[in-house]
């Protein structure tokens, strides 16, 4: 179980991901979390830097689907202006939303990466599906909700301590 919490790659931000290397490995789809992965949890819209990153992602040929545990209004307001498909109330780490995202992109797990800021939701859910998982540092921890801040981050801390041993 603990190994399911380990990402294949850990970087500071999405901007540190070598997109060309992923493409060369056969990755064609990106399933990404929203809050504290693409923007801070309270940021309503994409930043100019994120818009540029998404432009490069598209130019390289990647498909992108946002998969978020957040509610419909939050995810819709963010994703629709970007013309990105999205899944809200995903219930990560369950696999249903990941399966739906793969179906939307018509890709296999080995062709897809999951990017997120939480081991207990994004990494665990992605690893359970056999997806390439990338963990990023959360953008704005102060904006995290109670469950994420108190429960998920505490469990992550325990898991990281255990893994270091």
BAVOVO-925977 format. One line per field, with one value per atom (N, C-alpha, C, O): residue number from 0; residue in one letter; x, y, z. Coordinates in nm, 2 decimals. Example, Ala and Ser with C-alpha at 12.3 -4.5 7.8 and 13.67 -1.06 7.14 Angstrom:
<nodes>
seq: c(0,0,0,0,1,1,1,1);
type: c(A,A,A,A,S,S,S,S);
east: c(1.32,1.23,1.32,1.42,1.28,1.37,1.29,1.34);
north: c(-0.57,-0.45,-0.33,-0.33,-0.22,-0.11,0.00,0.11);
up: c(0.78,0.78,0.78,0.85,0.71,0.71,0.79,0.80);
</nodes>
This chain:
<nodes>
seq: c(0,0,0,0,1,1,1,1,2,2,2,2,3,3,3,3,4,4,4,4,5,5,5,5,6,6,6,6,7,7,7,7,8,8,8,8,9,9,9,9,10,10,10,10,11,11,11,11,12,12,12,12,13,13,13,13,14,14,14,14,15,15,15,15,16,16,16,16,17,17,17,17,18,18,18,18,19,19,19,19,20,20,20,20,21,21,21,21,22,22,22,22,23,23,23,23,24,24,24,24,25,25,25,25,26,26,26,26,27,27,27,27,28,28,28,28,29,29,29,29,30,30,30,30,31,31,31,31,32,32,32,32,33,33,33,33,34,34,34,34,35,35,35,35,36,36,36,36,37,37,37,37,38,38,38,38,39,39,39,39,40,40,40,40,41,41,41,41,42,42,42,42,43,43,43,43,44,44,44,44,45,45,45,45,46,46,46,46,47,47,47,47,48,48,48,48,49,49,49,49,50,50,50,50,51,51,51,51,52,52,52,52,53,53,53,53,54,54,54,54,55,55,55,55,56,56,56,56,57,57,57,57,58,58,58,58,59,59,59,59,60,60,60,60,61,61,61,61,62,62,62,62,63,63,63,63,64,64,64,64,65,65,65,65,66,66,66,66,67,67,67,67,68,68,68,68,69,69,69,69,70,70,70,70,71,71,71,71,72,72,72,72,73,73,73,73,74,74,74,74,75,75,75,75,76,76,76,76,77,77,77,77,78,78,78,78,79,79,79,79,80,80,80,80,81,81,81,81,82,82,82,82,83,83,83,83,84,84,84,84,85,85,85,85,86,86,86,86,87,87,87,87,88,88,88,88,89,89,89,89,90,90,90,90,91,91,91,91,92,92,92,92,93,93,93,93,94,94,94,94,95,95,95,95,96,96,96,96,97,97,97,97,98,98,98,98,99,99,99,99,100,100,100,100,101,101,101,101,102,102,102,102,103,103,103,103,104,104,104,104,105,105,105,105,106,106,106,106,107,107,107,107,108,108,108,108,109,109,109,109,110,110,110,110,111,111,111,111,112,112,112,112,113,113,113,113,114,114,114,114,115,115,115,115,116,116,116,116,117,117,117,117,118,118,118,118,119,119,119,119,120,120,120,120,121,121,121,121,122,122,122,122,123,123,123,123,124,124,124,124,125,125,125,125,126,126,126,126,127,127,127,127,128,128,128,128,129,129,129,129,130,130,130,130,131,131,131,131,132,132,132,132,133,133,133,133,134,134,134,134,135,135,135,135,136,136,136,136,137,137,137,137,138,138,138,138,139,139,139,139,140,140,140,140,141,141,141,141,142,142,142,142,143,143,143,143,144,144,144,144,145,145,145,145,146,146,146,146,147,147,147,147,148,148,148,148,149,149,149,149,150,150,150,150,151,151,151,151,152,152,152,152,153,153,153,153,154,154,154,154,155,155,155,155,156,156,156,156,157,157,157,157,158,158,158,158,159,159,159,159,160,160,160,160,161,161,161,161,162,162,162,162,163,163,163,163,164,164,164,164);
type: c(X,X,X,X,X,X,X,X,X,X,X,X,X,X,X,X,X,X,X,X,X,X,X,X,X,X,X,X,X,X,X,X,X,X,X,X,X,X,X,X,X,X,X,X,X,X,X,X,X,X,X,X,X,X,X,X,X,X,X,X,X,X,X,X,X,X,X,X,X,X,X,X,X,X,X,X,X,X,X,X,X,X,X,X,X,X,X,X,X,X,X,X,X,X,X,X,X,X,X,X,X,X,X,X,X,X,X,X,X,X,X,X,X,X,X,X,X,X,X,X,X,X,X,X,X,X,X,X,X,X,X,X,X,X,X,X,X,X,X,X,X,X,X,X,X,X,X,X,X,X,X,X,X,X,X,X,X,X,X,X,X,X,X,X,X,X,X,X,X,X,X,X,X,X,X,X,X,X,X,X,X,X,X,X,X,X,X,X,X,X,X,X,X,X,X,X,X,X,X,X,X,X,X,X,X,X,X,X,X,X,X,X,X,X,X,X,X,X,X,X,X,X,X,X,X,X,X,X,X,X,X,X,X,X,X,X,X,X,X,X,X,X,X,X,X,X,X,X,X,X,X,X,X,X,X,X,X,X,X,X,X,X,X,X,X,X,X,X,X,X,X,X,X,X,X,X,X,X,X,X,X,X,X,X,X,X,X,X,X,X,X,X,X,X,X,X,X,X,X,X,X,X,X,X,X,X,X,X,X,X,X,X,X,X,X,X,X,X,X,X,X,X,X,X,X,X,X,X,X,X,X,X,X,X,X,X,X,X,X,X,X,X,X,X,X,X,X,X,X,X,X,X,X,X,X,X,X,X,X,X,X,X,X,X,X,X,X,X,X,X,X,X,X,X,X,X,X,X,X,X,X,X,X,X,X,X,X,X,X,X,X,X,X,X,X,X,X,X,X,X,X,X,X,X,X,X,X,X,X,X,X,X,X,X,X,X,X,X,X,X,X,X,X,X,X,X,X,X,X,X,X,X,X,X,X,X,X,X,X,X,X,X,X,X,X,X,X,X,X,X,X,X,X,X,X,X,X,X,X,X,X,X,X,X,X,X,X,X,X,X,X,X,X,X,X,X,X,X,X,X,X,X,X,X,X,X,X,X,X,X,X,X,X,X,X,X,X,X,X,X,X,X,X,X,X,X,X,X,X,X,X,X,X,X,X,X,X,X,X,X,X,X,X,X,X,X,X,X,X,X,X,X,X,X,X,X,X,X,X,X,X,X,X,X,X,X,X,X,X,X,X,X,X,X,X,X,X,X,X,X,X,X,X,X,X,X,X,X,X,X,X,X,X,X,X,X,X,X,X,X,X,X,X,X,X,X,X,X,X,X,X,X,X,X,X,X,X,X,X,X,X,X,X,X,X,X,X,X,X,X,X,X,X,X,X,X,X,X,X,X,X,X,X,X,X,X,X,X,X,X,X,X,X,X,X,X,X,X,X,X,X,X,X,X,X,X,X,X,X,X,X,X,X,X,X,X,X,X,X,X);
east: c(0.08,0.00,0.09,0.06,0.19,0.28,0.34,0.36,0.38,0.44,0.34,0.39,0.21,0.11,0.11,0.06,0.17,0.18,0.30,0.32,0.39,0.52,0.49,0.45,0.52,0.51,0.63,0.73,0.61,0.72,0.82,0.94,0.77,0.85,0.80,0.68,0.89,0.85,0.92,1.05,0.85,0.90,0.84,0.74,0.90,0.85,0.71,0.62,0.71,0.59,0.57,0.65,0.45,0.43,0.53,0.55,0.58,0.67,0.81,0.89,0.83,0.96,0.95,1.05,0.84,0.82,0.88,0.85,0.96,1.01,0.91,0.90,0.83,0.73,0.78,0.72,0.89,0.95,0.99,0.97,1.05,1.08,0.96,0.96,0.85,0.73,0.68,0.64,0.68,0.64,0.72,0.67,0.85,0.94,0.92,0.94,0.86,0.83,0.69,0.65,0.63,0.50,0.38,0.26,0.40,0.29,0.22,0.28,0.08,0.01,-0.11,-0.17,-0.13,-0.24,-0.19,-0.11,-0.25,-0.23,-0.36,-0.45,-0.37,-0.47,-0.42,-0.32,-0.47,-0.42,-0.52,-0.64,-0.47,-0.55,-0.56,-0.49,-0.65,-0.67,-0.61,-0.50,-0.67,-0.63,-0.49,-0.47,-0.41,-0.27,-0.18,-0.07,-0.23,-0.15,-0.13,-0.02,-0.24,-0.23,-0.23,-0.16,-0.31,-0.32,-0.35,-0.38,-0.34,-0.37,-0.52,-0.60,-0.55,-0.69,-0.79,-0.91,-0.76,-0.86,-0.84,-0.92,-0.75,-0.74,-0.85,-0.86,-0.93,-1.05,-1.01,-1.08,-0.90,-0.87,-0.72,-0.64,-0.69,-0.55,-0.47,-0.51,-0.34,-0.24,-0.18,-0.20,-0.12,-0.06,0.05,0.06,0.12,0.22,0.16,0.21,0.04,-0.03,-0.08,-0.07,-0.13,-0.18,-0.07,-0.09,0.05,0.16,0.20,0.23,0.20,0.23,0.13,0.16,0.00,-0.10,-0.09,-0.12,-0.05,-0.02,0.09,0.07,0.19,0.31,0.26,0.29,0.18,0.13,0.05,0.06,-0.04,-0.12,-0.04,-0.07,0.06,0.15,0.22,0.25,0.26,0.33,0.24,0.29,0.11,0.01,-0.05,-0.13,-0.02,-0.09,-0.23,-0.28,-0.31,-0.45,-0.45,-0.37,-0.54,-0.54,-0.69,-0.78,-0.70,-0.83,-0.80,-0.71,-0.88,-0.87,-0.96,-1.08,-0.91,-0.98,-0.96,-0.86,-1.07,-1.07,-1.17,-1.28,-1.14,-1.24,-1.33,-1.42,-1.30,-1.38,-1.51,-1.54,-1.60,-1.74,-1.75,-1.65,-1.87,-1.89,-1.87,-1.80,-1.92,-1.90,-1.75,-1.71,-1.67,-1.53,-1.46,-1.39,-1.48,-1.41,-1.46,-1.38,-1.59,-1.64,-1.59,-1.55,-1.59,-1.55,-1.40,-1.36,-1.32,-1.18,-1.16,-1.09,-1.22,-1.19,-1.26,-1.20,-1.38,-1.45,-1.39,-1.38,-1.33,-1.26,-1.14,-1.10,-1.08,-0.97,-1.00,-0.92,-1.13,-1.18,-1.13,-1.10,-1.11,-1.05,-1.16,-1.25,-1.17,-1.26,-1.23,-1.11,-1.33,-1.30,-1.40,-1.51,-1.36,-1.44,-1.43,-1.32,-1.55,-1.55,-1.61,-1.66,-1.59,-1.63,-1.58,-1.65,-1.45,-1.39,-1.38,-1.37,-1.38,-1.37,-1.23,-1.23,-1.13,-1.00,-0.96,-0.99,-0.91,-0.83,-0.91,-0.85,-1.04,-1.12,-1.08,-1.04,-1.10,-1.05,-1.16,-1.12,-1.28,-1.38,-1.35,-1.37,-1.31,-1.28,-1.16,-1.16,-1.06,-0.94,-0.98,-0.94,-1.07,-1.12,-1.20,-1.18,-1.28,-1.36,-1.26,-1.29,-1.16,-1.06,-0.99,-0.97,-0.95,-0.89,-0.98,-0.94,-1.11,-1.21,-1.23,-1.24,-1.23,-1.24,-1.13,-1.15,-1.01,-0.89,-0.87,-0.79,-0.94,-0.92,-0.77,-0.71,-0.72,-0.58,-0.58,-0.67,-0.47,-0.44,-0.37,-0.31,-0.37,-0.30,-0.15,-0.09,-0.09,0.06,0.09,0.20,-0.01,0.00,-0.03,-0.03,-0.05,-0.11,-0.04,0.01,-0.02,0.04,-0.07,-0.16,-0.05,-0.13,-0.04,0.06,-0.09,-0.01,-0.10,-0.21,-0.04,-0.12,-0.03,0.09,-0.09,-0.01,-0.03,0.02,-0.12,-0.14,-0.11,-0.16,-0.04,-0.01,-0.14,-0.15,-0.22,-0.34,-0.45,-0.54,-0.45,-0.55,-0.50,-0.53,-0.42,-0.37,-0.27,-0.29,-0.17,-0.07,-0.13,-0.11,-0.20,-0.26,-0.36,-0.35,-0.44,-0.54,-0.48,-0.52,-0.38,-0.31,-0.23,-0.23,-0.16,-0.09,-0.18,-0.15,-0.30,-0.39,-0.43,-0.47,-0.43,-0.47,-0.35,-0.37,-0.23,-0.11,-0.07,0.00,-0.10,-0.07,0.07,0.11,0.14,0.26,0.23,0.15,0.27,0.23,0.34,0.46,0.31,0.40,0.34,0.23,0.42,0.38,0.45,0.57,0.37,0.42,0.40,0.31,0.48,0.45,0.33,0.30,0.25,0.13,0.16,0.26,0.09,0.11,0.08,0.16,-0.03,-0.07,-0.13,-0.25,-0.04,-0.09,-0.19,-0.28,-0.17,-0.26,-0.40,-0.49,-0.42,-0.56,-0.63,-0.74,-0.56,-0.61,-0.73,-0.74,-0.82,-0.94,-0.90,-0.79,-0.99,-0.96,-0.92,-0.82,-0.99,-0.96,-0.82,-0.74,-0.79,-0.66,-0.55,-0.45,-0.57,-0.47,-0.44,-0.33,-0.55,-0.54,-0.52,-0.43,-0.60,-0.60,-0.50,-0.40,-0.52,-0.43,-0.28,-0.19,-0.25,-0.11,-0.05,0.07,-0.13,-0.08,-0.04,0.06,-0.13,-0.11,0.01,0.09,0.03,0.14,0.27,0.37,0.27,0.39,0.43,0.55,0.33,0.36,0.42,0.52,0.35,0.40,0.54,0.63,0.57,0.71,0.81,0.92,0.78,0.87,0.90,1.01,0.79,0.81,0.89,0.98,0.87,0.94,1.09,1.17,1.12,1.26,1.34,1.46,1.27,1.34,1.36,1.42);
north: c(-0.12,0.00,0.13,0.22,0.13,0.24,0.28,0.39,0.17,0.20,0.27,0.34,0.25,0.32,0.47,0.55,0.52,0.66,0.73,0.85,0.65,0.70,0.75,0.67,0.87,0.92,0.87,0.84,0.86,0.83,0.94,0.92,1.06,1.18,1.29,1.30,1.36,1.47,1.60,1.60,1.70,1.83,1.94,1.92,2.06,2.17,2.22,2.24,2.24,2.29,2.22,2.15,2.25,2.19,2.24,2.17,2.36,2.42,2.35,2.38,2.27,2.19,2.06,1.98,2.02,1.89,1.90,2.00,1.81,1.80,1.74,1.61,1.82,1.77,1.70,1.60,1.74,1.67,1.53,1.43,1.51,1.37,1.29,1.17,1.34,1.27,1.22,1.11,1.31,1.28,1.17,1.07,1.18,1.07,0.94,0.83,0.94,0.81,0.76,0.65,0.83,0.78,0.83,0.79,0.93,0.99,1.09,1.17,1.08,1.16,1.23,1.32,1.20,1.26,1.31,1.24,1.41,1.47,1.48,1.55,1.41,1.43,1.51,1.47,1.63,1.72,1.76,1.78,1.77,1.82,1.97,2.03,2.04,2.19,2.26,2.33,2.25,2.34,2.30,2.18,2.40,2.39,2.31,2.27,2.27,2.21,2.31,2.34,2.35,2.45,2.59,2.67,2.62,2.75,2.73,2.62,2.84,2.83,2.79,2.82,2.73,2.68,2.79,2.76,2.92,3.02,3.11,3.21,3.08,3.15,3.11,2.99,3.20,3.17,3.13,3.05,3.19,3.18,3.14,3.16,3.10,3.07,3.19,3.30,3.17,3.28,3.29,3.20,3.40,3.41,3.30,3.25,3.27,3.16,3.03,2.95,3.00,2.87,2.87,2.77,2.98,2.99,2.96,2.89,3.01,2.98,2.83,2.77,2.77,2.63,2.55,2.45,2.58,2.50,2.52,2.42,2.63,2.65,2.56,2.50,2.55,2.46,2.32,2.24,2.28,2.14,2.11,2.00,2.20,2.18,2.17,2.09,2.26,2.26,2.12,2.08,2.07,1.94,1.82,1.72,1.84,1.74,1.67,1.57,1.71,1.65,1.68,1.79,1.59,1.61,1.64,1.58,1.72,1.75,1.74,1.79,1.68,1.67,1.71,1.66,1.81,1.84,1.75,1.73,1.69,1.60,1.65,1.65,1.70,1.77,1.71,1.67,1.71,1.67,1.79,1.77,1.91,2.03,2.02,1.93,2.12,2.12,2.17,2.23,2.16,2.19,2.34,2.37,2.43,2.58,2.61,2.69,2.56,2.60,2.55,2.62,2.42,2.36,2.42,2.44,2.43,2.49,2.63,2.66,2.71,2.85,2.86,2.95,2.76,2.76,2.70,2.76,2.59,2.51,2.55,2.55,2.60,2.64,2.75,2.73,2.85,2.95,2.90,2.95,2.79,2.73,2.63,2.57,2.60,2.49,2.36,2.28,2.33,2.20,2.12,2.16,1.99,1.90,1.88,1.90,1.85,1.84,1.75,1.72,1.70,1.61,1.67,1.69,1.70,1.76,1.65,1.55,1.68,1.58,1.44,1.35,1.44,1.32,1.20,1.09,1.24,1.14,1.06,0.94,1.13,1.07,1.03,1.11,0.92,0.83,0.72,0.63,0.72,0.62,0.63,0.74,0.52,0.52,0.56,0.58,0.58,0.61,0.74,0.73,0.85,0.97,0.95,1.01,0.88,0.85,0.77,0.80,0.67,0.59,0.68,0.67,0.77,0.86,0.95,0.98,1.00,1.09,1.02,1.07,0.89,0.81,0.79,0.80,0.77,0.75,0.87,0.87,0.99,1.12,1.14,1.19,1.10,1.12,1.00,1.01,0.89,0.77,0.72,0.69,0.72,0.68,0.56,0.55,0.49,0.38,0.44,0.55,0.37,0.42,0.45,0.55,0.36,0.38,0.50,0.54,0.56,0.68,0.81,0.92,0.80,0.91,0.93,0.84,1.06,1.10,1.17,1.24,1.16,1.23,1.33,1.29,1.46,1.56,1.61,1.65,1.61,1.66,1.69,1.66,1.76,1.80,1.72,1.75,1.61,1.53,1.38,1.32,1.32,1.18,1.10,0.99,1.14,1.06,1.06,0.98,1.15,1.16,1.14,1.04,1.23,1.23,1.11,1.03,1.10,0.99,0.85,0.76,0.84,0.71,0.67,0.55,0.76,0.72,0.69,0.60,0.77,0.75,0.61,0.54,0.59,0.46,0.34,0.23,0.35,0.24,0.21,0.09,0.31,0.29,0.25,0.22,0.25,0.22,0.34,0.33,0.46,0.59,0.64,0.60,0.71,0.78,0.89,0.98,0.89,1.00,1.09,1.06,1.22,1.33,1.41,1.46,1.42,1.50,1.64,1.65,1.74,1.88,1.93,1.89,2.03,2.10,2.18,2.24,2.19,2.27,2.42,2.47,2.49,2.63,2.72,2.80,2.70,2.78,2.70,2.68,2.64,2.56,2.63,2.57,2.76,2.84,2.83,2.85,2.81,2.81,2.67,2.66,2.57,2.44,2.43,2.49,2.34,2.31,2.23,2.18,2.22,2.15,2.00,1.96,1.93,1.79,1.77,1.69,1.85,1.84,1.88,1.81,1.99,2.04,1.95,1.92,1.90,1.83,1.68,1.61,1.62,1.48,1.43,1.36,1.48,1.43,1.47,1.38,1.59,1.63,1.55,1.52,1.52,1.45,1.31,1.25,1.25,1.11,1.11,1.01,1.21,1.22,1.23,1.16,1.31,1.32,1.19,1.15,1.11,0.98,0.89,0.82,0.89,0.80,0.84,0.75,0.97,1.01,0.97,0.93,0.99,0.95,0.80,0.75,0.72,0.57,0.53,0.45,0.60,0.57,0.60,0.54,0.71,0.75,0.64,0.63,0.57,0.46,0.35,0.25);
up: c(0.00,0.00,0.00,-0.07,0.08,0.09,-0.04,-0.08,-0.12,-0.25,-0.35,-0.44,-0.33,-0.41,-0.38,-0.46,-0.28,-0.25,-0.31,-0.31,-0.37,-0.42,-0.57,-0.65,-0.60,-0.73,-0.82,-0.76,-0.95,-1.04,-1.04,-1.06,-1.03,-1.04,-0.94,-0.92,-0.88,-0.79,-0.83,-0.85,-0.85,-0.90,-0.81,-0.74,-0.82,-0.75,-0.81,-0.73,-0.94,-1.00,-1.14,-1.18,-1.20,-1.33,-1.43,-1.53,-1.41,-1.50,-1.50,-1.59,-1.40,-1.39,-1.46,-1.46,-1.52,-1.58,-1.73,-1.80,-1.76,-1.89,-1.99,-2.00,-2.05,-2.14,-2.26,-2.30,-2.31,-2.43,-2.39,-2.47,-2.27,-2.22,-2.21,-2.24,-2.16,-2.14,-2.28,-2.30,-2.38,-2.51,-2.57,-2.63,-2.55,-2.60,-2.54,-2.60,-2.41,-2.34,-2.39,-2.34,-2.48,-2.52,-2.45,-2.47,-2.36,-2.29,-2.39,-2.46,-2.39,-2.48,-2.41,-2.47,-2.29,-2.21,-2.07,-2.01,-2.03,-1.90,-1.82,-1.86,-1.71,-1.61,-1.50,-1.44,-1.48,-1.38,-1.28,-1.31,-1.16,-1.05,-1.07,-1.15,-1.01,-1.02,-0.91,-0.92,-0.79,-0.68,-0.62,-0.59,-0.61,-0.56,-0.65,-0.61,-0.77,-0.87,-0.99,-1.03,-1.05,-1.16,-1.11,-1.16,-1.01,-0.95,-0.80,-0.75,-0.72,-0.58,-0.56,-0.65,-0.45,-0.42,-0.43,-0.45,-0.41,-0.42,-0.54,-0.56,-0.63,-0.76,-0.85,-0.89,-0.90,-0.98,-1.12,-1.19,-1.18,-1.32,-1.34,-1.25,-1.46,-1.49,-1.49,-1.53,-1.45,-1.45,-1.59,-1.67,-1.63,-1.76,-1.78,-1.89,-1.68,-1.68,-1.71,-1.80,-1.65,-1.68,-1.82,-1.89,-1.87,-2.00,-2.10,-2.20,-2.08,-2.17,-2.16,-2.26,-2.04,-2.02,-2.10,-2.17,-2.08,-2.15,-2.31,-2.38,-2.35,-2.49,-2.54,-2.65,-2.47,-2.51,-2.50,-2.59,-2.40,-2.39,-2.51,-2.57,-2.55,-2.67,-2.80,-2.88,-2.81,-2.93,-2.94,-3.05,-2.83,-2.83,-2.87,-2.91,-2.85,-2.89,-2.77,-2.80,-2.65,-2.54,-2.53,-2.56,-2.48,-2.44,-2.29,-2.22,-2.24,-2.10,-2.05,-2.11,-1.93,-1.86,-1.72,-1.65,-1.66,-1.52,-1.44,-1.48,-1.34,-1.25,-1.11,-1.06,-1.06,-0.93,-0.83,-0.87,-0.71,-0.60,-0.57,-0.49,-0.62,-0.59,-0.66,-0.73,-0.63,-0.67,-0.82,-0.87,-0.87,-1.01,-1.04,-1.14,-0.96,-0.99,-0.99,-1.08,-0.90,-0.89,-1.02,-1.08,-1.05,-1.16,-1.30,-1.39,-1.31,-1.43,-1.46,-1.57,-1.36,-1.38,-1.42,-1.50,-1.38,-1.41,-1.55,-1.63,-1.58,-1.70,-1.82,-1.93,-1.81,-1.94,-2.02,-2.14,-1.96,-2.04,-2.11,-2.22,-2.06,-2.12,-2.22,-2.29,-2.23,-2.32,-2.29,-2.38,-2.16,-2.12,-2.06,-1.99,-2.10,-2.04,-1.89,-1.85,-1.81,-1.67,-1.60,-1.65,-1.49,-1.40,-1.26,-1.21,-1.21,-1.07,-0.98,-1.02,-0.85,-0.74,-0.78,-0.78,-0.81,-0.87,-0.76,-0.80,-0.64,-0.53,-0.54,-0.51,-0.58,-0.58,-0.43,-0.34,-0.41,-0.50,-0.56,-0.62,-0.56,-0.63,-0.78,-0.82,-0.85,-0.99,-1.10,-1.21,-1.06,-1.16,-1.24,-1.36,-1.18,-1.25,-1.34,-1.45,-1.30,-1.38,-1.50,-1.62,-1.48,-1.60,-1.70,-1.82,-1.64,-1.73,-1.81,-1.93,-1.74,-1.81,-1.92,-2.03,-1.89,-2.00,-2.12,-2.23,-2.09,-2.19,-2.28,-2.40,-2.21,-2.28,-2.38,-2.49,-2.34,-2.42,-2.52,-2.61,-2.49,-2.57,-2.56,-2.66,-2.44,-2.42,-2.31,-2.23,-2.32,-2.22,-2.10,-2.11,-1.99,-1.87,-1.90,-1.85,-1.98,-2.00,-2.09,-2.11,-2.15,-2.23,-2.16,-2.22,-2.03,-1.95,-1.82,-1.75,-1.79,-1.67,-1.58,-1.63,-1.45,-1.35,-1.28,-1.23,-1.28,-1.20,-1.09,-1.11,-0.97,-0.86,-0.74,-0.74,-0.64,-0.52,-0.40,-0.29,-0.41,-0.29,-0.32,-0.42,-0.23,-0.23,-0.21,-0.28,-0.12,-0.08,-0.18,-0.17,-0.27,-0.37,-0.51,-0.58,-0.56,-0.70,-0.72,-0.82,-0.64,-0.66,-0.63,-0.72,-0.52,-0.49,-0.60,-0.65,-0.64,-0.74,-0.88,-0.94,-0.92,-1.04,-1.04,-1.14,-0.93,-0.92,-0.92,-0.97,-0.86,-0.86,-1.00,-1.03,-1.09,-1.23,-1.32,-1.44,-1.27,-1.35,-1.44,-1.54,-1.39,-1.46,-1.41,-1.30,-1.50,-1.46,-1.37,-1.41,-1.24,-1.15,-1.12,-1.10,-1.12,-1.09,-0.97,-0.98,-0.86,-0.75,-0.75,-0.77,-0.74,-0.73,-0.59,-0.52,-0.56,-0.43,-0.44,-0.54,-0.33,-0.33,-0.35,-0.29,-0.43,-0.46,-0.34,-0.31,-0.27,-0.16,-0.05,-0.04,0.04,0.14,0.24,0.29,0.25,0.34,0.30,0.38,0.17,0.12,0.12,0.07,0.17,0.17,0.26,0.37,0.23,0.31,0.44,0.44,0.53,0.66,0.63,0.69,0.55,0.53,0.47,0.52,0.37,0.31,0.41,0.42,0.48,0.57,0.69,0.72,0.75,0.87,0.85,0.91,0.76,0.74,0.64,0.67,0.51,0.41,0.43,0.41,0.47,0.49,0.60,0.60,0.71,0.82,0.78,0.81,0.70,0.65,0.56,0.56,0.47,0.39,0.47,0.43,0.57,0.66,0.72,0.72,0.77,0.82,0.72,0.74,0.60,0.49,0.45,0.43,0.43,0.40,0.50,0.46,0.63,0.73,0.73,0.74,0.71,0.70,0.58,0.59,0.47,0.34,0.35,0.29,0.43,0.44,0.52,0.51,0.61,0.69,0.60,0.64);
</nodes>
